[in-house]
């Protein structure tokens, strides 16, 4: 068990995909702009590990606490996460909002590449999906 903890400590200090705080601007399909305001990165219980990583994101009036989606595979005994994605779901009185942020690792420095914001009102059946791409950091 000590070996697992030691490997976890080495692993956890090298794989964070932080998003630079500030305002990020992108483009939706009709060439209108979209924005996300990125707040601080924190870790649950102060333990720095990719599965504990949380980043506050504000889009419009909705505040998300995005995290890497996890995966648990009982057959292989693997517990992992998707390093290329951050996501969160925020419940509403009649449904939910969702946010997914796709990360780009191609430049050697991680940064958000695109995002998808969704609204689903279960009571009325209303669904809306906004795809925002070409994200660029514009201000602190």
C-alpha positions as CSV (number, residue, x, y, z in Angstrom):
1,X,0.0,0.0,0.0
2,X,2.9,2.4,0.7
3,X,4.1,1.9,-2.9
4,X,0.7,2.8,-4.2
5,X,0.6,6.0,-2.1
6,X,4.2,6.9,-3.2
7,X,3.3,6.4,-6.9
8,X,0.1,8.4,-6.4
9,X,2.1,11.3,-4.9
10,X,4.5,11.4,-7.9
11,X,1.7,11.0,-10.4
12,X,-0.5,13.6,-8.8
13,X,2.1,16.4,-9.0
14,X,2.6,16.0,-12.7
15,X,-0.8,15.8,-14.5
16,X,-2.9,18.8,-13.6
17,X,-4.7,20.5,-16.4
18,X,-5.3,23.9,-14.8
19,X,-7.1,26.5,-16.8
20,X,-5.6,30.0,-16.6
21,X,-8.0,32.2,-14.5
22,X,-9.7,35.1,-16.3
23,X,-12.0,35.6,-19.2
24,X,-11.8,33.2,-22.2
25,X,-13.5,34.1,-25.5
26,X,-14.6,31.7,-28.2
27,X,-16.9,31.6,-31.3
28,X,-20.2,29.8,-31.7
29,X,-21.3,28.4,-35.1
30,X,-23.0,31.6,-36.2
31,X,-19.8,33.6,-35.5
32,X,-21.2,35.2,-32.4
33,X,-18.8,35.3,-29.4
34,X,-19.1,33.1,-26.3
35,X,-17.4,33.7,-23.0
36,X,-16.4,31.8,-19.8
37,X,-15.0,33.4,-16.7
38,X,-12.5,31.1,-15.0
39,X,-12.0,31.3,-11.3
40,X,-9.6,29.6,-9.0
41,X,-8.4,26.0,-9.0
42,X,-8.9,24.1,-5.8
43,X,-8.5,20.6,-4.5
44,X,-11.0,18.7,-2.3
45,X,-9.6,18.4,1.2
46,X,-6.5,20.3,0.1
47,X,-5.1,17.1,-1.5
48,X,-3.6,17.9,-4.9
49,X,-4.7,15.1,-7.2
50,X,-6.3,15.2,-10.6
51,X,-9.5,13.5,-9.2
52,X,-9.7,16.2,-6.5
53,X,-9.1,19.1,-8.9
54,X,-12.0,21.6,-9.2
55,X,-12.1,24.8,-11.3
56,X,-14.8,27.4,-10.8
57,X,-16.3,28.5,-14.2
58,X,-19.0,31.1,-14.7
59,X,-21.0,31.2,-17.9
60,X,-23.8,33.8,-17.8
61,X,-25.3,33.6,-14.3
62,X,-24.5,29.9,-13.8
63,X,-21.4,28.8,-11.8
64,X,-20.0,25.4,-12.4
65,X,-17.3,23.5,-10.4
66,X,-15.8,21.5,-13.2
67,X,-13.7,18.3,-12.7
68,X,-12.2,15.5,-14.7
69,X,-14.8,12.7,-15.3
70,X,-13.7,9.6,-13.5
71,X,-13.9,5.9,-14.6
72,X,-14.0,2.9,-12.3
73,X,-13.5,-0.5,-13.9
74,X,-14.1,-3.4,-11.5
75,X,-12.9,-6.0,-14.0
76,X,-9.5,-4.5,-14.5
77,X,-9.2,-2.9,-11.1
78,X,-8.4,0.4,-12.7
79,X,-9.5,3.8,-11.4
80,X,-8.8,6.6,-13.9
81,X,-9.9,9.9,-15.2
82,X,-10.3,11.7,-18.5
83,X,-7.4,14.2,-18.6
84,X,-8.8,15.8,-21.8
85,X,-12.1,16.8,-20.4
86,X,-13.6,18.9,-17.5
87,X,-17.3,18.8,-16.8
88,X,-20.1,19.6,-14.3
89,X,-23.8,19.4,-14.1
90,X,-25.9,22.0,-12.2
91,X,-29.5,21.0,-11.3
92,X,-32.4,23.5,-11.8
93,X,-35.9,23.4,-10.5
94,X,-37.1,21.7,-13.8
95,X,-34.0,20.0,-15.2
96,X,-30.3,20.8,-15.4
97,X,-27.4,22.7,-17.1
98,X,-24.2,20.9,-18.1
99,X,-20.8,22.2,-19.1
100,X,-18.0,20.3,-20.8
101,X,-14.6,21.8,-21.6
102,X,-12.3,20.0,-24.0
103,X,-8.6,20.5,-23.3
104,X,-5.9,20.9,-25.9
105,X,-2.5,19.2,-25.2
106,X,-0.9,19.6,-28.6
107,X,1.2,22.6,-27.8
108,X,2.8,21.0,-24.8
109,X,0.9,23.4,-22.6
110,X,-2.7,22.5,-21.6
111,X,-5.4,25.0,-22.4
112,X,-9.1,24.9,-23.1
113,X,-9.9,24.3,-26.7
114,X,-13.7,24.3,-26.8
115,X,-16.7,24.0,-24.6
116,X,-20.3,22.8,-24.7
117,X,-23.1,24.3,-22.6
118,X,-26.4,22.4,-22.4
119,X,-29.7,23.0,-20.9
120,X,-32.3,20.3,-20.5
121,X,-35.7,21.1,-19.0
122,X,-37.1,17.7,-18.2
123,X,-40.6,19.0,-17.5
124,X,-41.2,20.7,-20.8
125,X,-38.7,18.7,-23.0
126,X,-36.8,21.9,-23.9
127,X,-33.2,21.2,-24.9
128,X,-30.5,23.6,-26.0
129,X,-26.8,23.0,-26.9
130,X,-24.2,25.7,-27.4
131,X,-20.9,24.7,-29.0
132,X,-18.1,27.3,-28.4
133,X,-14.8,26.7,-30.1
134,X,-11.4,28.5,-30.7
135,X,-11.2,29.6,-27.1
136,X,-8.6,32.2,-26.3
137,X,-7.6,33.9,-23.0
138,X,-8.5,37.6,-23.2
139,X,-8.1,39.0,-19.7
140,X,-7.3,38.3,-16.0
